[in-house]
Amino acid sequence: MIRFLIIGILLIQQIQAQRLRDYGVEIGVLPTGKNNAITDVPEVTVGHVTLVEGENIRTGVTAIIPHQRNIFQEKIPAAIYIHNGFGKVAGISQVQELGNIETPIILTNTLNVPAAMNAVIGYTLNLPGNENVRSVNAIVGETNDGSLNDIRGRHVKEAHVLDAINKASSSNISEGNVGAGTGTRCFGYKGGIGTASRLLPESLGGFTVGVIVQTNFGGVLEIAGVPIGKLLNNYPFKSALEKADGSCMIVVLTDAPLDSRNLERLAKRASMGLAKTGGIASNGSGDYVIAASTNEAVRIPYEMSNGLLETPGLHNDAMTPLFMAAIEATEEAILNSLFAAETMTGNGRTVNALPKEEVIELLRQYSRID
C-alpha cells in the first residue's frame, strides 16, 4: 500500500512539474526571487488574455505593468536593444531619444501591433490626471504566430488588450501557451511565455532582476550546456527545406536605480542569455530587449518643476552582478517557456511540446540532474 502511495505521489509531482527547476535543473549561480518571475520586482504586474477559438485562432496578448501609479506621469528610465531587427516593435525611437517609457508594455502578434497601440493610447489618455495629454508613446512588442494562428484575421482587439492590462496581478506567473505566447513556436517545439528572476545578495545591492519572454525563434537548443537539439536530431538546416527564422521578445525589469545608458547595457546582456539557449538571431528573427528600472527614485515626472533632475544611479562598476542576473534570468525564462508549453494544433498544423521525458533523461546522462 505504501509503495502504491509513493508511486501516486511521484505521478502527481510529475504532472505538476512544469518549470525547469521542478526537475532539479538550476541555471546559473544566483538565487531566484520568491516566485522566480518578473513579478518578483516590486510593483510589477502581468496580465494575459488567451484566444483559442475554433480551428484557426491561437493568439493572445500579454501586458506588463512596471508600477502601479500613473506611468505617463511617472515615467521610468528605459532602453530598447535590437539584437536583430526583423520586427515591428512600436515606440522604439522615442525610447532611444528620451530614455524612458510612459505606458504599460504590451506583447502580441505581428499584425495586431496597431490594435494594441490604440488600446494603450486610449488607456493612457483616460487615466485621471492625463486629461490634457496630447501625445502618447505606446510600447508594443510582437512575434509572428502565423504558423498556428490565423494571423491575417487580426483577432486581438482593443478590448482584449485592455482586459490584459486590467487583470494584471503580481501573482501571475502563467507560462507556456498563454497570452502573447499562445501560438508561438521555439526551437522546433511549442514555445510561449516564460519568466524568471534573480535576487542579488545585500552585499551587491539586494536588487531584483525579472525577465519575461515571448519565444518564437529557432536555433540549436541547449539546456544547461547540453546540446539537446543535436542529441534529439531537431535543429535547422538538416535539409535544405528547414529554416530557423522566428523572433523573441525579452522584457527585463529591475528595481536597481539605473539610467537609460546602463539599462541598454543590461539589455545587451539579456541577449547573451538567449544565445546560451542556442538561439542564433537568424535573418528573419526579430529579437528585441526592452529594459527598464522601476525604482521610484529614478522615475521621471511628466511635469517639470525647476528643470533639474536629481536622481541616484549605480556606478558602472556595480553593474556586473546585474549583468549576470539578466543573463541567467533570460536563459531560464526561455527554457521555462518550453517546459510549460503544451502541444498545440491550429491553422492546419500541429506543433509538439518539448519531449520533456527524453530531455530530462539526457540531462541526467550529462550529470545536470542528480
Phi, psi and omega in degrees: 000316180298320180299315180294326178295317179297316179299318179298318179297318179297320179296319178296318179298321179294321180294319183283335184291116179236322185274158185304319183290339176297341179260004178090012180261120180249130179263125177077197187236343182280148178288154176274167169286182186305314183255002183051052184211163179299335179287358172288339175288126185308136177079349183283134176231158182224140176225144179235146164235123184249127181246106175234103185222136178058215183260348191235347183264113181218081185207189180170192182215144177234132179246131176245120182255113185292324174208170194261010174254189181290106186294327179296320181282334178235077184293157182242141177301140185204165174209152175234121180256128180262104178284317169211130196264023177280073185205174185235035183294132183264144172095007187296312191299321181290325177295319179294325183282314187258341177075029178211164176240142184233011180219169167302158177260125184246138173242136178203202178264167190306311187276358177254012176301315179299319179297319179294321177299314180301318180296315182293321177298312179298317179302314183291315180299330184272357179289139175304131182102346182255021186299333182254008180289135181234007178209129180226130178258093181285136179255113182227122176254164185206159161223164185266113181259025185293351177289315182258346188239147172286078188292330179294340178287344178047064189277346176281119181255168180303323181298325179294320180295315179297324178296318179297319178296314186289332181265004181300139180216162180280345181267359185278107174236031179300141183223171176084230186280061180227155174050227182293348180265006187302315185251020185268165177224155186209128181055030180084000178242177177290125177261203179157208177269138174218154181213158178194167178212164174223143181242120178283146176295158182303327181295341179249016175113339179069019183280158177249138173240122179241145183227140168230141184230153171240104191262128183203046189227176183236177181148201180246104189302131171233139176232118182053037178083358180270128184284071186300314181301318179291316182293329178268003179057041179230092180204161185289158174069022170293330172223168184292348184270348185266142181235172180232017184288164182148188184217165175215126172260131180234126176244124180244120176240146179213152174268006174290139182282091184244147172269176185297328180296311180287335174292325175294321177296320178295318180299321180298324180291328178300324178295336175290327175296320176300316181297325181293340176274354180105003177294144186240004179049061184294171183306319183266020183256129175260099185248108184236144174239122174256120181238138182209153175256131179264359185302127185299330184289340182252006178295152187249113183290143178294316181272127181276132178267286181244008178084358182245125175261125177242097184233143176286165177197150180286144172295147178307322183291348179267003187278334188304315178299325177292323176302312180299319181298318180294320179296310183296315183293323178294314179303313183290324179298318178297315180292324176298324179298323179287318182290329182276335185291149179241154179308136182224140173245133178189151177059028179081010181231156173237130175244120184281150175289160173305129179287084191300322181298316178294318180297315180298320178296319177295321178294326175294316181298330179266012175062030174272345176233136180293000000 
